[in-house]
Amino acid sequence: MICGKCQTVNDPNAKFCVNCGKQIDHLKRQPVEEPSEVKVDDGVEEVVGAEAQVQEEAKQATAEETGAGSPGQPVRQMEPDPVLEKAKEIGQSFLNFLLEGVKAPFQASKSVGAEQADLINGLITLLIFSGFIPLSVFVLGSWGRPPFFATVVLPFILFIIFIAITVSVIFAVSRLMKSEIDFLQVFTRFMTFMIIPAGLAVLTFIVSIFNAYLFSTLLLALIFMTVSLASIGTIFTIKETKEKSGGLDVMYVVIIHFLIISLVLALFGDALLGQLMNQLNPFNFMW
């Protein structure tokens, strides 16, 4: 029972209030109302609603500070594309590799190793060299409709095989100088020197678009000459950076290298260079 004076809750059969002592009128008694679940839920809902309102205001303030989106709309941050970021990284690395190779090929060759970035740069250089020479020949002979597979695809594969054989020969003859350099380092060093022939191959392709037959032929001859110089340069960088002294003199190593390469060209050089020379012969397209 609730006291009418002080609103104190008393026992149902109490005659006097335990707090103020006033007599309780049982005729006008007021039963104690038990707390309903609805009121409790309403209170919880009010607290939760207040917290949600505070969080919403914080989001709106963040959106207004960053200047993105409308009030009440969550800000979405753009995540970088990993493929695009990797492509940018490879492009920047190859650009630095290209500039260093053009500026000082001999010094740049001694600084490369077998790291992933150096290997990727070497592979890109190899693909440029092996691809643009056949494409140049194809463009020069396009008026005679040469077959694409025989003029571009097959020489592309043969050039890659020829470069692999050249690197293998350099690696083998480097042992005669008591060098402990591994195969991948020989590849990256040789590809550093091959930047110049690869650049000449791109230039030949550009010139061939304008049907400059004589100039393109001279550039092709210069390309094969610089490839031979790349082999010599690689051998000399290996000699300068080897750890052990002694071994065969570098001059004899160069001679042995060219003897082996000449033998390789004698065996399948016609398949590599013969196809290109036949396509460059204008009399072949007149029949």
Beta strands, then each sheet from edge to edge (+ up, - down):
end
